């Protein structure tokens, strides 16, 4: 155990104060970033030999929820940027040296969507593409980007050969004015792009192999790194979103304490409002319990020598997306009963609501594909969802 969470709770007022300014800026304020760096939250999945904590995943998930409850955008950045050290831990040691050798607090952005095209050349690839949704990119010195290997005709090979490419800040461009969105404005998830940038072989990993645990032997005997990439990454996104729902619930509680409707009804004494508030609180608490308990059980299973099966992966993902949906829907119902004043910007209610809806759009929170795959698997059908996604 670390004291990361206690430091984050202590600095929660700062995170709350900086939430709106981060939205206005279109990225996290320097003060917010300093709080996250000082807490050590982005180093929780980092190997100890590189200044990290190798924290239990439940502790990291709780930390992401803590940040998101205070500042949704900061919580989202925590989940996304904070999960990258888990994958970097299983990359070539030369990559780890380049990223963390001089500064263990160096941040790495993404995204993993395979929008890039990689042309094989001697010793590596020439990489070209444009990627949206590079969360936290303004405060990151490296980025991990998804791409497909192409043949001589410039078209992706078949079957698709999807890789993750690691690139230093000097080799790519952040495209300004590309993050104009409904919610999570402070994440600064701008586009990044590059043309024919050389990526050496040692900074490239096979996405399918990473998802299936083929690189686990690079961290032998460490339970944390025996968990599968889609499970760990999705849990980080789920946690950030659930943390926003918890923050929205807390915000509505404060609002309801002082709300009086136009017809004179006092919200804290209104049985209808109290019932909806109680149900929302129960649903958020239940969702948190499911999310954390699934990861705890999975970790314990691996710690005892077990491998993570396809069924376990799908079950964990099914429960994760359902937990998030349950929590967000519960708070959404409360919001819709909160009256006309709740839409005013002088209250943080509307910002939390927008951030919750925006968080739901992430592929790791979209339930249909995962739910269908789980049900198909449960009934003995053949897999249709690529393992890179579950």
N, C-alpha and C positions, 0 to 999 in steps of 0.2 A: 504493500500500500504506500502511496505517496500522499503528500499534503497539497496536491494540485487543487482538489475540489475545495478544500478549506480556503485556499488563497483566492479562488474564483468567487466564492461566496462573500468573502471579505470585500472584494472589489466589485461586487454586483452593482452597487450604486453608481460607480463610474461607468460601467458598461451601459446602464440604463440612461445615464446622462448623455452618453455619446451616440445612442442609437439614432435619434433624429438627425444630428449633424452628419452621421455616416450616410444616411439616406440622401441628405442634401448634397453631399460631396460625391455620391455615386461610388463610394468605396469606403472601407473602414478608415476612421480617423487614426492618426498616428498614436493618439492616446489609447485608443482601443487596442491597437496592435501591440503596444507596449505592455498592456495588462495581460494579454494572451501570452506574450513572450515571457514575461516575468513569472507567470504561473507555471510554465513548463508544459502546458496542455498539448502543444504540437509535438512534443518529444515523448509522449506517453507510449507510442508504438515503436519508438526508435530503439535500436539495439544499445545495450549498456556500453559496449565498447566504443560507441560513437556518441556518448553523452546522453543517452536516452534512459528511459525507466523500464521498458518492457512490461508495461502495466497490464493487469488483467483487463480483457476487453470490456467487462461490465463497468469497471472503474472509468475507462475512457468514455463509454456511452453515457454514464452519469455526468461526467464532466461536460460533454457536449450539450446535454440537456440543461445543465446549470447555466451555461453561457447563453443558450438560445432563449431560455425563459427571461433573462435580463435584456438581451439584445438579439433579436432573431437573425439579423444578418451576420453578427459576430458568431452566433452558434452555428450557422450554416458554414461559414468559413472554417470554423473549428473542426466540424465533421469532415469536410472535404479535404482541406489541407492536412489535417491531423491524421488522416488514414494513409496518406502517401508513404510515410516512413515504413509502414508495414510492408509494402511491396519493395521499396528500395532496400530493405534489410535482406532481401533474397536476390538482389542483383549482383553483378560483378563487383568485387571489392574496390576496383578502380573508380566505379561510379560513386560509391559511398565516400571514398576519399575526396573526390572532386566536390561533392555536395557538402559534406560535414567536416572535412579535414581541418579547415580553418575556423569554421563557425558552426557548432552543433545546432544553433538556432535557425539555420538557413531553411527557408520555406520553399516548397515545391508545389506548383499548381498543376492543373490538368486541362482539358478533358480527354477521356478515353475513346470517345466516338471515332470510328476509323475513317475520318474524312481525308486523311493524308494519303499521298501516293508516294511509295518508296521505290526508287529505281536502284537495283543492285549494282554496285561498282566495287572495285578492288578495295577490300578492307572495311566495307560498310555499305551505306546507302546515300543517295541524293534524295532529300525529302522535301516535298512541296505540299502546301495546302493552307486552308483557312479553317479555323475551329471556333465556334461560338462557345459561350459559357465557361470561360476560364476563370473560375472562382478564386478570388484573392490574388489575382495575378499581379496587381500593382505592388504587392508587398513580397512577391516571390522572386527568387533568383534563378529558379529552374522550372521546367515544365515537363510533364509526361503527356505525350500525345499519341492518340491511336492512329493507325494507318494500315493500308494494305500494300503488299508487295506487288509490283507490276512487272509484266513481261516486256519484251522488246517492242511490242506494239503500244505500250503505255497503258494497257488495260489490266485490271486486277487479274491475277492468276486464279484458276479454278481447280479445286475449291479455294475460296478466299484464304489468303495467308495473312492473318491479322497480327500485328505486332504493336508493342508499346515502345515508343522512342523517347529518350531522355535528352533534353536540349537545354543548354545554358542561356541565360537571359540575353547575352550578347548576340545570339544567333536567331532570335525571332523578334517580331514586332507586335506590340500591343496596339490594337486598332481602337483609337479613341472614339467616343460618341457612338458606341455600339451596345450600350447597356441602358436602354430606355424602356422600362418595364413597369408592370403593375405593382409588384412587391419584391421583397428582398433586394431593394435598391442598393443597400449599403454593401452588398457582397462584391460589387465591382466585377461581375462575371463577364468581362469584355471579350471580344474576339481577339485571337492571336493568329499570326500568319507568317509564312516564310516561303522562299522559293529556292529550290536546289541547294539546300543546306546539307553539308556532309555530316552524317551521323555514323561514328565508328561502330563496328559490330558489338563491342562490349557494352555499348549504351542502348542495346536493343534486346527485348525479351519477347518470346512467343506468348501472345495473349491467351491462347487456349491452354498451353502448358502451365502458365501462371495460375489460371483459374482451376486447373485440375491438380495443383500441388506438385508439379514436376520440379520445382526449384526449392522444395522444402529441405533438401539435404544440405543446403547452404547455411542453414541454422539448425543443425542437428540437436535433438534433445530438448528443444524449446517449444513447449506446447503452444504458445501464442502464434508461432509461425507455421503450425501444422493445420490451422484452420484455413478454409478455402477463401480465395480472394473475393468472389461475389458475395459470400456471406458476410465477411468483415466489412467490405465497402458498403453494402446495402444497409447493414446495421448502423453505420455511421450516419448515413442519410436519414434513415428512420428515426434515429435518436435526435438529430437536429430538428426534424420536423415535430416530433413529439414534444420536445422542449419548447418550441414555439407555442404549441397548443396549451402547455402548462402555463406559460407566461400570459397567454391570452386569458386563460381562466382566472389567474391571479389578478389581472388587470380588470376584468369584469367584476370580480368580487369587490374591489375597491370602489368601482363605479356604482355598483348596486347599493353599497352602504349609504351613499348620499343621494341616490336618485329618487325624485318624486315626479310622478307622471303628470300630464296636463290636467287629468281629472282628479288629482289629489291623492292618488294611491302611493303609499310609501313602499318602495321595492323590497326592502328588507323585512316587510311584514306581509307581503303579497304571497299567498299560498301557492299560486300558480308559478310565480317567478322562483320562489324557494324550491319548489319541486324540480323545476328544470335545472336550476343551479346544482341541486344535490345529485341529480342524474348525470349531469355533465362531469361533476367532480368524480363520481364513481367510475365513469367510463374512461376518463383520463388516467385515473389511478390503476384501473384494470389493464389498460393498454401498456402502461409503464411496467407493470408486473410481468406481463406476458413477454414483452420485448427483452427485459433483463434476465428473466428466468430461462428463456430459451437459450440465450448465449451462455449463461452459467452452466446449464446442463450439457451443452455441446462442448464447452471447454473441459468440463470434468470427464466427459466421455473420451476425449482425445488424451487428456492427462493420464488416463488409465490404460493407454495403449491402443485405443480404438481409432479407426479412420472415419472421416466424415463421408457418409454414403450419399448417393444421389437423393434418396428419400429424405434423409435428414436435411439436406440442403434445401429441398423444395418445401419441406414442412416449416423450417425456420423462416424462409422467405415468405411463405403464405401467411404465417402468423404475423410477421413484421409489417407487411403491407396492410393487413386487416387491422392491426393495432393502431396504426397511424390513421387510417380512415375512420375508425371508431372514435378516436379522440377528437379529430378535426370536425367530424360531423356533430359531435356532442356540443362542442364549443360554438359551432356555427349556429346551432339551434338556439343557444343562449343569446348569441349576438342578435339574432333576428327578433328577439323579444325585448331588446334593451332600449327601444324607443328612438325617437328622432335625434336626440342629443348625441347618441353614440356615433353618429356619422361625422361629427365635427372633429377637425384636426386638433382642437385644443385637448382632446382626450386621445390617449394612445390606442384606444379600442380599434379604430378603423385600420391603423397600421398593422396591428397584430393580425387582424382578419385578412388583410391583403397578403401578408407574408405567409400565413397558413395556406391560403389557396395557391400561391405561387410554389410553395414547397411541394404540394401534392402533384405538380406537373412533372417532377423528376421521375425518370424511368424506374428508379428503385422504389418509388412509392405508388406506381401504377399497378393495380392488382390483377387485372383481367388475364394477362398472359401467364403470370405465375400461378394464379388460381386454376386456370384450365390445365396447365402442365401438371400441377399437383394432383388434380382429380384424375387426369389421364393415367398418371403413374400409379395412383392408388387402385385403379381398376385394371391394371395390367397392360395398359397400352404402351406404344413405343414413344420414346422422347421426341419432341419436336422443337423444343426450345434449346438453342445452343448452350452448352455448359458455361460459356463465357458470361451468360446473363443470369445464372442461377447457382 
